[in-house]
Amino acid sequence: MPDISQELDKIAEEFAGKVDLAKDSVVQVLMDVTEGKTAEESLKILSGINIEKSLEFKLIVAFTAFEVGIKEILKNTYTTAIISESALQLLLNNAKGMISDEVTKHLSKTMLQSIVDGIGSGQTSAQVISSLNEKIPNIETLINTTYSQFSNTITNMTAELLPENTKFIYIGAYDEKTRDRCVQKIQSGSLTRKEILGRFGDMNNELFNCRHKWEQMSDSPEDQGYNPEEFKSNA
């Protein structure tokens, strides 16, 4: 299977860029609406505006791209187990919901607070945006982590459905950036679900910015991206 980590990274980067544009645009509009008002007057005005919906509208294209990434994960995961379409749709909706909660719900509330605080202290739009940037999570990390969580869920669900003697391998990059924990999993070779749980406690990857996953071993592990030999760049 092809390595799709770069494609997922690109989606995460584009998503983060669209969040930045949406955030800056909404802040500017709201600052214009409250120009010349006190913090208390501004709060009354802003409380009547659905900031969350404004962000959602501006991020429709970003969420469409996010869904493409989820489908790529499924398309490039080797397994002989079958998960129902309804279960996959529920998992997709849950993944999108986690992103939406963090990006639109959390950001809209933080945005409201930052604007009101900024008006009260005489800040410009640029200063409010700068202050807001310090209060929100790294969106690229958030997207990549959600992809990892989704991939882990698929791994666990399919592994549970397969025969006990099914072998799994830990696939992904093996270079100077690879975590020690991931190196251990790569070098452990092919293991059954029971062996993985006994040795590592679960069948998850290392989650945050992790480029790996457990996957059912096919007849061609190399084509799945399994390489137990470390690659070192000469650069």
FIFI-13648 format. One line per field, with one value per atom (N, C-alpha, C): residue in one letter; atom name; x, y, z. Coordinates in Angstrom, 2 decimals. Layout:
N
aa c(a; ...);
at c(CA; ...);
x c(X; ...);
y c(Y; ...);
z c(Z; ...);
This chain:
235
aa c(m; m; m; p; p; p; d; d; d; i; i; i; s; s; s; q; q; q; e; e; e; l; l; l; d; d; d; k; k; k; i; i; i; a; a; a; e; e; e; e; e; e; f; f; f; a; a; a; g; g; g; k; k; k; v; v; v; d; d; d; l; l; l; a; a; a; k; k; k; d; d; d; s; s; s; v; v; v; v; v; v; q; q; q; v; v; v; l; l; l; m; m; m; d; d; d; v; v; v; t; t; t; e; e; e; g; g; g; k; k; k; t; t; t; a; a; a; e; e; e; e; e; e; s; s; s; l; l; l; k; k; k; i; i; i; l; l; l; s; s; s; g; g; g; i; i; i; n; n; n; i; i; i; e; e; e; k; k; k; s; s; s; l; l; l; e; e; e; f; f; f; k; k; k; l; l; l; i; i; i; v; v; v; a; a; a; f; f; f; t; t; t; a; a; a; f; f; f; e; e; e; v; v; v; g; g; g; i; i; i; k; k; k; e; e; e; i; i; i; l; l; l; k; k; k; n; n; n; t; t; t; y; y; y; t; t; t; t; t; t; a; a; a; i; i; i; i; i; i; s; s; s; e; e; e; s; s; s; a; a; a; l; l; l; q; q; q; l; l; l; l; l; l; l; l; l; n; n; n; n; n; n; a; a; a; k; k; k; g; g; g; m; m; m; i; i; i; s; s; s; d; d; d; e; e; e; v; v; v; t; t; t; k; k; k; h; h; h; l; l; l; s; s; s; k; k; k; t; t; t; m; m; m; l; l; l; q; q; q; s; s; s; i; i; i; v; v; v; d; d; d; g; g; g; i; i; i; g; g; g; s; s; s; g; g; g; q; q; q; t; t; t; s; s; s; a; a; a; q; q; q; v; v; v; i; i; i; s; s; s; s; s; s; l; l; l; n; n; n; e; e; e; k; k; k; i; i; i; p; p; p; n; n; n; i; i; i; e; e; e; t; t; t; l; l; l; i; i; i; n; n; n; t; t; t; t; t; t; y; y; y; s; s; s; q; q; q; f; f; f; s; s; s; n; n; n; t; t; t; i; i; i; t; t; t; n; n; n; m; m; m; t; t; t; a; a; a; e; e; e; l; l; l; l; l; l; p; p; p; e; e; e; n; n; n; t; t; t; k; k; k; f; f; f; i; i; i; y; y; y; i; i; i; g; g; g; a; a; a; y; y; y; d; d; d; e; e; e; k; k; k; t; t; t; r; r; r; d; d; d; r; r; r; c; c; c; v; v; v; q; q; q; k; k; k; i; i; i; q; q; q; s; s; s; g; g; g; s; s; s; l; l; l; t; t; t; r; r; r; k; k; k; e; e; e; i; i; i; l; l; l; g; g; g; r; r; r; f; f; f; g; g; g; d; d; d; m; m; m; n; n; n; n; n; n; e; e; e; l; l; l; f; f; f; n; n; n; c; c; c; r; r; r; h; h; h; k; k; k; w; w; w; e; e; e; q; q; q; m; m; m; s; s; s; d; d; d; s; s; s; p; p; p; e; e; e; d; d; d; q; q; q; g; g; g; y; y; y; n; n; n; p; p; p; e; e; e; e; e; e; f; f; f; k; k; k; s; s; s; n; n; n; a; a; a);
at c(N; CA; C; N; CA; C; N; CA; C; N; CA; C; N; CA; C; N; CA; C; N; CA; C; N; CA; C; N; CA; C; N; CA; C; N; CA; C; N; CA; C; N; CA; C; N; CA; C; N; CA; C; N; CA; C; N; CA; C; N; CA; C; N; CA; C; N; CA; C; N; CA; C; N; CA; C; N; CA; C; N; CA; C; N; CA; C; N; CA; C; N; CA; C; N; CA; C; N; CA; C; N; CA; C; N; CA; C; N; CA; C; N; CA; C; N; CA; C; N; CA; C; N; CA; C; N; CA; C; N; CA; C; N; CA; C; N; CA; C; N; CA; C; N; CA; C; N; CA; C; N; CA; C; N; CA; C; N; CA; C; N; CA; C; N; CA; C; N; CA; C; N; CA; C; N; CA; C; N; CA; C; N; CA; C; N; CA; C; N; CA; C; N; CA; C; N; CA; C; N; CA; C; N; CA; C; N; CA; C; N; CA; C; N; CA; C; N; CA; C; N; CA; C; N; CA; C; N; CA; C; N; CA; C; N; CA; C; N; CA; C; N; CA; C; N; CA; C; N; CA; C; N; CA; C; N; CA; C; N; CA; C; N; CA; C; N; CA; C; N; CA; C; N; CA; C; N; CA; C; N; CA; C; N; CA; C; N; CA; C; N; CA; C; N; CA; C; N; CA; C; N; CA; C; N; CA; C; N; CA; C; N; CA; C; N; CA; C; N; CA; C; N; CA; C; N; CA; C; N; CA; C; N; CA; C; N; CA; C; N; CA; C; N; CA; C; N; CA; C; N; CA; C; N; CA; C; N; CA; C; N; CA; C; N; CA; C; N; CA; C; N; CA; C; N; CA; C; N; CA; C; N; CA; C; N; CA; C; N; CA; C; N; CA; C; N; CA; C; N; CA; C; N; CA; C; N; CA; C; N; CA; C; N; CA; C; N; CA; C; N; CA; C; N; CA; C; N; CA; C; N; CA; C; N; CA; C; N; CA; C; N; CA; C; N; CA; C; N; CA; C; N; CA; C; N; CA; C; N; CA; C; N; CA; C; N; CA; C; N; CA; C; N; CA; C; N; CA; C; N; CA; C; N; CA; C; N; CA; C; N; CA; C; N; CA; C; N; CA; C; N; CA; C; N; CA; C; N; CA; C; N; CA; C; N; CA; C; N; CA; C; N; CA; C; N; CA; C; N; CA; C; N; CA; C; N; CA; C; N; CA; C; N; CA; C; N; CA; C; N; CA; C; N; CA; C; N; CA; C; N; CA; C; N; CA; C; N; CA; C; N; CA; C; N; CA; C; N; CA; C; N; CA; C; N; CA; C; N; CA; C; N; CA; C; N; CA; C; N; CA; C; N; CA; C; N; CA; C; N; CA; C; N; CA; C; N; CA; C; N; CA; C; N; CA; C; N; CA; C; N; CA; C; N; CA; C; N; CA; C; N; CA; C; N; CA; C; N; CA; C; N; CA; C; N; CA; C; N; CA; C; N; CA; C; N; CA; C; N; CA; C; N; CA; C; N; CA; C; N; CA; C; N; CA; C; N; CA; C; N; CA; C; N; CA; C; N; CA; C; N; CA; C; N; CA; C; N; CA; C; N; CA; C; N; CA; C; N; CA; C; N; CA; C; N; CA; C; N; CA; C; N; CA; C; N; CA; C; N; CA; C; N; CA; C; N; CA; C; N; CA; C; N; CA; C; N; CA; C; N; CA; C; N; CA; C; N; CA; C; N; CA; C; N; CA; C; N; CA; C; N; CA; C; N; CA; C; N; CA; C; N; CA; C; N; CA; C; N; CA; C; N; CA; C; N; CA; C; N; CA; C; N; CA; C; N; CA; C; N; CA; C);
x c(0.84; 0.00; 0.88; 0.48; 1.30; 1.28; 2.36; 2.43; 1.62; 0.55; -0.32; -0.08; 0.97; 1.21; 1.44; 2.13; 2.38; 1.07; 0.20; -1.08; -1.94; -1.92; -2.67; -2.08; -0.75; -0.09; -0.51; -0.62; -1.01; -2.44; -3.33; -4.71; -4.75; -3.97; -3.92; -3.41; -2.38; -1.81; -2.83; -3.52; -4.52; -5.69; -6.09; -7.19; -6.81; -5.58; -5.12; -5.09; -4.66; -4.64; -6.02; -7.00; -8.37; -8.98; -8.59; -9.05; -8.51; -7.24; -6.62; -7.35; -7.62; -8.31; -9.71; -10.42; -11.79; -11.78; -10.85; -10.74; -10.48; -9.49; -9.12; -10.27; -10.96; -12.06; -13.22; -13.58; -14.70; -14.35; -13.13; -12.71; -12.81; -12.34; -12.37; -13.80; -14.70; -16.11; -16.72; -16.45; -17.03; -16.43; -15.17; -14.56; -15.15; -15.45; -16.07; -17.48; -18.21; -19.59; -19.64; -18.61; -18.60; -17.74; -17.33; -16.48; -17.16; -16.43; -16.95; -17.81; -17.99; -18.82; -17.95; -18.55; -17.85; -17.84; -17.05; -16.99; -18.36; -19.10; -20.43; -21.41; -21.37; -22.24; -21.89; -20.60; -20.14; -20.60; -20.55; -20.97; -22.44; -23.26; -24.68; -24.89; -24.11; -24.21; -23.73; -22.58; -21.98; -22.78; -23.47; -24.27; -25.43; -25.78; -26.88; -26.40; -25.10; -24.51; -24.06; -24.41; -24.01; -22.61; -21.60; -20.21; -19.86; -20.37; -20.08; -20.54; -21.75; -22.27; -21.46; -21.00; -20.18; -18.89; -18.27; -17.05; -17.34; -18.43; -18.79; -18.96; -19.63; -19.88; -18.57; -17.63; -16.36; -15.44; -15.76; -14.89; -15.48; -16.55; -17.18; -16.18; -15.42; -14.44; -13.36; -12.94; -11.91; -12.39; -13.65; -14.19; -14.39; -14.66; -14.76; -13.41; -12.35; -10.99; -10.64; -11.06; -10.80; -11.44; -12.64; -13.34; -12.62; -12.02; -11.23; -10.07; -9.45; -8.35; -8.80; -9.98; -10.53; -10.73; -11.27; -11.51; -10.20; -9.15; -7.85; -7.28; -7.50; -7.05; -7.71; -9.01; -9.75; -9.28; -9.13; -8.74; -7.36; -6.49; -5.11; -4.82; -5.85; -5.68; -5.97; -4.97; -5.17; -5.83; -6.93; -7.58; -8.54; -8.70; -9.67; -10.97; -11.01; -12.23; -13.18; -14.45; -15.45; -16.18; -16.13; -16.87; -18.04; -19.23; -20.43; -20.31; -20.99; -20.98; -21.54; -22.56; -23.17; -22.19; -21.38; -20.39; -19.32; -18.88; -17.87; -18.40; -19.67; -20.26; -20.33; -20.65; -20.69; -19.30; -18.29; -16.91; -16.49; -16.87; -16.56; -17.23; -18.51; -19.25; -18.65; -18.20; -17.61; -16.29; -15.48; -14.20; -14.42; -15.38; -15.70; -16.25; -17.03; -17.60; -16.53; -15.48; -14.40; -13.68; -13.45; -12.80; -13.70; -14.99; -15.93; -16.05; -16.08; -16.18; -15.00; -13.82; -12.62; -12.46; -12.71; -12.45; -13.56; -14.82; -15.91; -16.49; -16.82; -17.42; -16.42; -15.26; -14.26; -13.74; -13.43; -12.86; -13.84; -15.13; -16.12; -16.25; -16.22; -16.30; -15.04; -13.89; -12.62; -12.53; -13.06; -13.06; -13.90; -15.09; -15.96; -15.26; -14.63; -13.94; -12.79; -12.02; -10.86; -11.26; -12.36; -12.81; -13.28; -14.08; -14.59; -13.44; -12.50; -11.33; -10.51; -10.37; -9.59; -10.20; -11.53; -12.22; -12.05; -12.16; -12.02; -10.66; -9.63; -8.27; -7.77; -8.69; -8.35; -7.47; -7.57; -6.74; -7.30; -6.41; -6.81; -7.21; -7.75; -8.12; -6.91; -5.79; -4.56; -4.09; -4.25; -3.83; -4.76; -6.04; -7.00; -6.70; -6.42; -6.10; -4.83; -3.82; -2.57; -2.81; -3.63; -3.96; -4.73; -5.63; -6.45; -5.58; -4.59; -3.71; -2.99; -2.74; -2.03; -2.94; -4.25; -5.21; -5.79; -5.52; -6.11; -5.06; -5.46; -4.50; -3.90; -2.83; -2.23; -3.17; -3.75; -4.78; -4.21; -3.00; -2.40; -2.23; -1.74; -1.58; -2.93; -3.94; -5.29; -5.83; -5.65; -6.14; -5.39; -4.07; -3.28; -3.57; -3.82; -4.16; -5.51; -6.46; -7.77; -7.67; -6.82; -6.58; -6.00; -5.05; -4.45; -5.49; -6.34; -7.39; -8.33; -8.68; -9.55; -8.88; -7.61; -6.87; -6.76; -6.50; -6.42; -7.74; -8.84; -10.16; -10.41; -10.06; -10.22; -9.37; -8.13; -7.24; -7.86; -8.34; -8.90; -10.18; -11.02; -12.28; -12.05; -11.15; -10.89; -10.15; -9.20; -8.44; -9.35; -10.37; -11.30; -12.10; -12.29; -13.10; -12.30; -10.98; -10.12; -9.76; -9.36; -8.95; -7.80; -7.70; -6.70; -5.27; -5.06; -3.69; -3.30; -4.16; -3.84; -2.63; -1.71; -0.50; -0.65; -0.04; -0.05; 1.38; 1.60; 2.90; 2.71; 3.76; 3.71; 4.36; 3.56; 4.06; 4.20; 5.09; 5.32; 6.80; 7.11; 8.50; 9.40; 10.63; 11.65; 12.92; 13.08; 14.23; 14.64; 15.46; 15.97; 14.89; 13.70; 12.61; 11.71; 11.89; 11.00; 11.18; 10.08; 10.12; 10.66; 11.31; 11.83; 10.72; 9.57; 8.44; 8.01; 8.02; 7.65; 8.72; 10.00; 11.09; 10.90; 10.53; 10.29; 9.20; 8.14; 7.02; 7.40; 8.16; 8.60; 9.49; 10.43; 11.40; 10.82; 9.61; 8.99; 8.51; 8.47; 8.07; 6.58; 6.19; 4.77; 4.29; 3.19; 2.63; 1.13; 0.58; -0.88; -1.44; -2.72; -3.38; -3.07; -3.15; -2.88; -1.45; -0.51; 0.89; 1.13; 0.48; 0.62; 0.07; -1.11; -1.71; -0.87; -0.29; 0.55; 1.84; 2.39; 3.67; 3.53; 2.51; 2.40; 1.14; 0.21; -0.97; -2.16; -1.92; -3.01; -2.49; -3.38; -2.99; -2.97; -2.77; -2.73; -1.32; -1.23; 0.08; 0.38; 1.37; 1.73; 0.96; -0.07; -1.09; -0.61; 0.04; 0.35; 1.46; 1.06; 1.99; 2.70; 2.06; 2.65; 2.37; 3.39; 3.29; 3.12; 2.67; 2.64; 1.27; 1.12; -0.09; 0.14; -0.58; -0.62; -1.56; -1.18; -2.03; -1.89; -2.98; -2.95; -1.89; -1.06; 0.02; -0.52; -0.17; -0.55; 0.57; 0.44; 1.50; 2.71; 2.57; 3.67; 3.81; 4.41; 4.55; 5.26; 6.25; 7.00; 6.09; 5.14; 4.20; 3.25; 3.13; 2.29; 3.03; 4.34; 5.13; 5.92; 6.06; 6.82; 8.29; 9.15; 10.60; 11.33; 11.86; 12.53; 13.94; 14.40; 15.75; 15.67; 16.37; 16.33; 16.93; 16.24; 16.75; 17.35; 18.60; 19.27; 19.62; 19.16; 19.42; 20.87; 21.46; 22.83; 22.86; 21.67; 21.61; 22.02);
y c(-1.20; 0.00; 1.25; 2.29; 3.51; 4.25; 4.97; 5.79; 7.06; 7.23; 8.39; 9.47; 9.31; 10.27; 11.68; 11.80; 13.13; 13.75; 12.93; 13.44; 13.92; 13.15; 13.54; 14.80; 14.90; 16.10; 17.33; 17.16; 18.26; 18.71; 17.74; 18.08; 18.83; 18.36; 19.01; 20.44; 20.63; 21.97; 22.89; 22.38; 23.19; 23.51; 22.55; 22.77; 23.88; 23.81; 24.82; 26.20; 26.25; 27.52; 28.11; 27.26; 27.73; 28.19; 27.52; 27.96; 29.35; 29.56; 30.88; 31.97; 31.69; 32.67; 32.95; 31.89; 32.04; 32.82; 32.47; 33.15; 34.64; 34.96; 36.36; 37.15; 36.52; 37.18; 37.48; 36.49; 36.66; 37.70; 37.65; 38.64; 40.05; 40.24; 41.56; 42.08; 41.20; 41.59; 41.96; 41.16; 41.42; 42.68; 42.94; 44.16; 45.38; 45.24; 46.34; 46.62; 45.54; 45.67; 46.37; 46.14; 46.71; 47.97; 48.52; 49.71; 50.86; 51.47; 52.60; 52.22; 50.93; 50.45; 50.10; 50.12; 49.66; 48.14; 47.57; 46.11; 45.53; 46.20; 45.70; 45.79; 46.92; 47.08; 46.07; 45.84; 44.88; 43.46; 43.13; 41.80; 41.56; 42.57; 42.43; 42.22; 42.94; 42.81; 41.42; 41.02; 39.76; 38.55; 38.68; 37.56; 37.23; 38.17; 37.94; 37.43; 37.22; 36.73; 35.28; 34.41; 33.00; 32.85; 33.06; 33.00; 31.59; 30.60; 29.20; 28.86; 29.30; 29.02; 29.74; 30.95; 31.69; 30.93; 30.38; 29.60; 28.32; 27.64; 26.40; 26.64; 27.73; 28.04; 28.24; 28.95; 29.25; 28.02; 26.97; 25.80; 24.58; 24.77; 23.65; 22.92; 23.66; 23.05; 22.32; 22.87; 22.24; 20.90; 20.84; 19.59; 18.56; 19.03; 18.11; 17.45; 18.24; 17.71; 16.75; 17.07; 16.20; 14.83; 14.82; 13.56; 12.75; 13.44; 12.77; 12.01; 12.63; 11.99; 10.72; 10.76; 9.58; 8.45; 8.78; 7.77; 7.19; 8.02; 7.53; 6.54; 6.80; 5.88; 4.52; 4.53; 3.28; 2.56; 3.32; 2.73; 2.10; 2.66; 2.18; 1.34; 0.78; -0.13; -1.56; -2.41; -3.81; -4.60; -5.26; -6.16; -7.08; -8.26; -9.21; -9.20; -8.40; -8.26; -7.28; -7.39; -6.51; -5.74; -4.41; -3.54; -2.96; -2.93; -2.46; -0.99; -0.64; 0.74; 1.70; 1.23; 2.08; 2.36; 1.35; 1.55; 2.53; 2.40; 3.31; 4.74; 4.90; 6.23; 6.86; 6.04; 6.54; 7.00; 6.21; 6.58; 7.87; 8.01; 9.23; 10.43; 10.29; 11.40; 11.78; 10.77; 11.04; 11.79; 11.38; 12.06; 13.51; 13.75; 15.12; 15.91; 15.23; 15.90; 16.37; 15.54; 15.93; 17.17; 17.21; 18.38; 19.60; 19.41; 20.52; 21.10; 20.23; 20.69; 21.59; 21.16; 21.90; 23.17; 23.04; 24.17; 25.20; 24.76; 25.74; 26.12; 25.13; 25.46; 26.13; 25.50; 26.06; 27.40; 27.44; 28.66; 29.82; 29.55; 30.63; 31.25; 30.40; 30.90; 31.68; 31.14; 31.82; 33.14; 33.12; 34.32; 35.43; 35.07; 36.04; 36.67; 35.82; 36.31; 37.23; 36.84; 37.63; 38.99; 39.02; 40.28; 41.24; 40.72; 41.57; 42.08; 41.18; 41.60; 42.63; 42.41; 43.31; 44.69; 44.73; 46.02; 46.76; 46.00; 46.61; 47.21; 46.64; 47.14; 47.97; 48.29; 49.16; 48.53; 47.22; 46.54; 46.70; 46.61; 46.62; 45.20; 45.07; 43.74; 42.83; 43.37; 42.58; 42.09; 42.94; 42.55; 41.48; 41.60; 40.58; 39.24; 39.27; 38.04; 37.40; 38.22; 37.71; 37.07; 37.72; 37.19; 35.88; 35.83; 34.63; 33.45; 33.72; 32.66; 31.93; 32.65; 32.06; 31.17; 31.25; 30.53; 29.28; 29.10; 27.96; 26.89; 25.62; 24.54; 24.56; 23.81; 23.66; 22.82; 23.41; 22.75; 21.56; 21.71; 20.60; 19.37; 19.58; 18.47; 17.86; 18.71; 18.24; 17.34; 17.76; 16.97; 15.65; 15.70; 14.48; 13.51; 14.05; 13.20; 12.53; 13.26; 12.69; 11.59; 11.79; 10.73; 9.49; 9.70; 8.58; 7.83; 8.59; 7.97; 7.13; 7.67; 6.94; 5.66; 5.76; 4.60; 3.54; 3.97; 3.04; 2.32; 3.05; 2.45; 1.37; 1.66; 0.67; -0.56; -0.34; -1.46; -2.34; -1.73; -2.50; -3.23; -2.60; -3.22; -4.41; -4.24; -5.33; -6.48; -6.15; -7.19; -8.08; -7.48; -8.25; -9.26; -8.96; -9.81; -10.93; -10.83; -11.78; -12.99; -14.11; -15.30; -14.99; -15.75; -15.48; -15.59; -16.41; -16.60; -15.58; -14.57; -13.53; -12.73; -12.48; -11.74; -10.26; -9.40; -7.96; -7.43; -6.37; -5.72; -4.22; -3.60; -2.17; -1.43; -0.73; -0.12; 1.39; 1.93; 3.38; 3.69; 4.97; 5.43; 4.87; 4.55; 4.12; 4.90; 6.03; 6.90; 7.57; 8.62; 9.27; 9.95; 10.17; 10.81; 9.81; 8.53; 7.51; 7.37; 7.42; 7.28; 5.89; 5.83; 4.56; 3.52; 3.97; 3.05; 2.47; 3.29; 2.81; 1.89; 2.19; 1.32; -0.08; -0.16; -1.45; -2.22; -1.51; -2.17; -2.64; -1.81; -2.20; -3.44; -3.42; -4.50; -5.77; -5.68; -6.88; -7.85; -7.39; -8.27; -8.54; -9.70; -10.05; -10.69; -10.17; -10.65; -10.83; -11.71; -11.85; -10.74; -10.57; -9.56; -9.82; -11.07; -11.42; -11.07; -11.34; -11.03; -9.52; -8.77; -7.31; -6.74; -7.20; -6.72; -7.09; -8.29; -8.72; -7.93; -7.54; -6.84; -5.32; -4.75; -3.29; -2.73; -3.58; -3.13; -2.78; -2.38; -2.06; -2.16; -1.92; -1.98; -0.59; 0.42; 1.79; 2.19; 3.27; 3.85; 4.83; 5.69; 6.62; 7.94; 7.96; 8.99; 10.36; 11.16; 12.54; 12.62; 13.07; 13.20; 11.89; 10.77; 9.46; 9.07; 8.50; 8.15; 6.65; 5.93; 4.48; 3.91; 2.62; 1.91; 0.40; -0.34; -1.78; -2.11; -3.10; -3.50; -5.00; -5.63; -7.04; -7.30; -8.31; -8.60; -9.31; -8.78; -9.40; -10.32; -10.82; -11.66; -10.84; -9.52; -8.65; -7.50; -7.76; -6.72; -5.46; -5.64; -4.48; -3.50; -4.04; -3.18; -2.45; -2.95; -2.28; -1.14; -1.09; -0.05; -0.55; -1.88; -2.44; -2.57; -1.93; -1.99; -1.97; -3.11; -3.17; -2.62; -2.09; -1.52; 0.00; 0.62; 2.08; 2.78; 3.82; 4.64; 5.91; 6.19; 7.39; 8.28; 9.52; 10.47; 10.95; 11.15; 11.68; 13.21; 13.80; 15.27; 15.80);
z c(0.00; 0.00; 0.00; -0.72; -0.76; 0.58; 0.85; 2.05; 1.83; 2.60; 2.41; 3.46; 4.27; 5.36; 4.82; 3.69; 3.13; 2.64; 2.07; 1.61; 2.78; 3.87; 5.07; 5.69; 5.68; 6.19; 5.38; 4.07; 3.19; 3.50; 3.73; 4.07; 5.40; 6.37; 7.68; 7.56; 6.73; 6.53; 5.86; 4.84; 4.14; 5.07; 5.88; 6.83; 7.80; 8.34; 9.28; 8.62; 7.37; 6.65; 6.47; 6.17; 5.99; 7.32; 8.41; 9.74; 10.03; 9.72; 9.95; 9.16; 7.89; 7.04; 7.56; 7.94; 8.45; 9.75; 10.63; 11.93; 11.75; 10.92; 10.72; 10.09; 9.14; 8.45; 9.40; 10.22; 11.15; 12.22; 12.73; 13.74; 13.17; 11.95; 11.34; 11.19; 10.74; 10.58; 11.92; 12.94; 14.26; 14.89; 14.65; 15.16; 14.46; 13.17; 12.42; 12.95; 13.25; 13.74; 15.10; 15.90; 17.26; 17.37; 16.25; 16.27; 17.02; 17.94; 18.69; 19.88; 20.12; 21.22; 22.43; 23.61; 24.80; 24.81; 25.72; 25.81; 26.14; 27.04; 27.42; 26.24; 25.53; 24.36; 23.27; 23.11; 22.11; 22.44; 23.72; 24.14; 23.80; 23.99; 23.67; 22.17; 21.38; 19.92; 19.47; 19.99; 19.57; 20.03; 21.16; 21.67; 20.73; 19.87; 18.93; 17.58; 17.45; 16.20; 16.39; 15.47; 15.56; 14.96; 15.80; 15.35; 14.89; 15.61; 15.28; 13.86; 13.51; 12.17; 11.09; 11.42; 10.47; 10.16; 11.20; 11.01; 10.23; 10.57; 9.89; 8.39; 8.04; 6.63; 5.88; 6.53; 5.88; 5.79; 6.57; 6.62; 5.92; 5.15; 4.46; 3.57; 2.79; 1.88; 2.66; 3.80; 4.62; 5.15; 5.59; 6.12; 5.01; 3.80; 2.66; 2.40; 2.48; 2.31; 3.44; 4.65; 5.79; 5.56; 5.03; 4.75; 3.68; 2.72; 1.68; 2.34; 3.33; 4.06; 4.76; 5.38; 6.05; 5.06; 3.89; 2.87; 2.34; 2.28; 1.85; 2.86; 4.14; 5.18; 4.99; 4.75; 4.55; 3.29; 2.21; 0.93; 0.99; 1.82; 1.88; 3.11; 3.72; 4.85; 4.40; 4.53; 4.12; 5.26; 4.95; 5.90; 5.15; 5.67; 5.09; 5.89; 6.95; 7.74; 7.05; 7.37; 6.78; 7.88; 7.76; 8.68; 7.91; 8.52; 7.84; 7.44; 6.38; 5.91; 6.96; 7.68; 8.72; 9.85; 10.20; 11.27; 10.81; 9.56; 9.02; 8.96; 8.61; 8.55; 9.94; 10.93; 12.31; 12.76; 12.39; 12.75; 12.07; 10.80; 10.06; 10.70; 11.02; 11.64; 12.98; 13.73; 15.04; 14.89; 13.89; 13.65; 13.26; 12.37; 11.96; 13.14; 13.99; 15.16; 16.13; 16.31; 17.22; 16.71; 15.40; 14.81; 14.91; 14.62; 14.65; 16.06; 17.06; 18.45; 18.80; 18.40; 18.76; 17.93; 16.62; 15.73; 15.76; 15.65; 15.56; 16.93; 17.74; 19.04; 19.97; 20.14; 21.04; 20.52; 19.22; 18.64; 18.69; 18.44; 18.45; 19.85; 20.88; 22.26; 22.63; 22.24; 22.52; 21.76; 20.54; 19.71; 20.36; 20.84; 21.50; 22.70; 23.52; 24.71; 24.34; 23.33; 22.91; 22.36; 21.59; 21.01; 22.10; 23.02; 24.11; 24.97; 25.30; 26.08; 25.32; 24.01; 23.18; 23.10; 22.95; 22.90; 24.22; 25.32; 26.64; 26.90; 26.23; 26.44; 25.26; 24.32; 23.21; 22.15; 21.97; 20.97; 19.55; 18.59; 17.18; 16.78; 15.57; 15.05; 15.00; 14.53; 14.42; 15.79; 16.80; 18.15; 18.73; 18.43; 18.90; 18.24; 16.94; 16.21; 16.77; 17.05; 17.62; 18.98; 19.78; 21.11; 20.99; 20.02; 19.81; 19.37; 18.54; 18.05; 19.18; 20.27; 21.41; 22.25; 22.02; 22.87; 22.21; 20.92; 20.22; 19.97; 19.87; 19.67; 18.27; 18.09; 16.77; 15.91; 14.89; 14.09; 13.31; 12.77; 12.02; 12.90; 14.12; 15.06; 15.39; 15.55; 15.86; 14.75; 13.50; 12.36; 12.26; 12.35; 12.26; 13.39; 14.58; 15.72; 15.50; 14.95; 14.66; 13.62; 12.62; 11.63; 12.31; 13.23; 13.95; 14.77; 15.45; 16.26; 15.40; 14.23; 13.31; 12.85; 12.45; 11.99; 13.08; 14.32; 15.44; 15.66; 15.53; 15.72; 14.67; 13.41; 12.34; 12.62; 13.06; 13.40; 14.47; 15.54; 16.65; 16.25; 15.46; 15.06; 14.12; 13.16; 12.22; 12.91; 13.80; 14.50; 15.32; 15.90; 16.73; 15.89; 14.60; 13.74; 13.08; 13.11; 12.39; 13.26; 12.63; 13.39; 14.35; 15.44; 16.47; 15.97; 14.94; 14.44; 13.37; 13.12; 12.14; 12.60; 11.68; 11.99; 11.61; 12.42; 12.18; 12.16; 11.41; 11.37; 11.61; 12.10; 12.41; 11.25; 10.46; 9.23; 9.36; 8.54; 8.54; 8.47; 8.53; 8.39; 9.49; 9.10; 10.07; 9.75; 10.44; 10.20; 11.50; 11.38; 12.59; 13.42; 12.84; 13.57; 14.30; 14.01; 14.57; 16.07; 16.80; 18.26; 18.65; 19.83; 20.32; 20.45; 20.92; 21.09; 19.74; 18.70; 17.37; 16.80; 17.11; 16.67; 17.25; 18.53; 19.18; 18.47; 18.07; 17.42; 16.01; 15.29; 13.95; 14.02; 14.96; 15.05; 15.67; 16.21; 16.80; 15.73; 14.48; 13.38; 13.37; 12.87; 12.77; 14.08; 14.59; 15.86; 15.74; 16.56; 16.62; 17.51; 17.46; 18.31; 19.78; 20.19; 21.59; 21.98; 21.08; 21.37; 21.46; 20.59; 20.61; 21.92; 22.30; 23.54; 24.75; 24.74; 25.84; 25.95; 24.81; 24.81; 24.93; 24.26; 24.20; 24.87; 25.25; 25.98; 25.12; 23.87; 22.94; 21.51; 20.54; 19.14; 18.50; 19.33; 18.84; 18.43; 17.65; 17.39; 18.52; 18.34; 19.41; 19.33; 18.49; 18.40; 17.91; 18.76; 18.41; 17.36; 16.15; 15.03; 14.71; 15.00; 14.71; 13.26; 12.60; 11.18; 10.98; 11.99; 11.95; 12.31; 12.08; 12.52; 12.41; 13.24; 13.09; 11.94; 11.14; 10.02; 9.80; 9.42; 9.10; 8.02; 8.22; 7.28; 6.03; 4.89; 3.62; 3.15; 1.93; 1.36; 0.95; 0.94; 0.54; 1.53; 2.69; 3.73; 3.25; 2.36; 1.86; 1.13; 0.38; -0.34; 0.59; 1.81; 2.80; 3.49; 3.28; 3.92; 5.11; 5.22; 6.34; 5.96; 6.74; 6.48; 7.83; 8.26; 9.57; 9.57; 8.43; 8.34; 8.39; 9.32; 9.47; 8.26; 7.82; 6.73; 7.33; 6.98; 7.46; 6.28; 6.36; 5.28; 5.34; 4.17; 4.10; 4.20; 4.16; 4.20; 5.55);
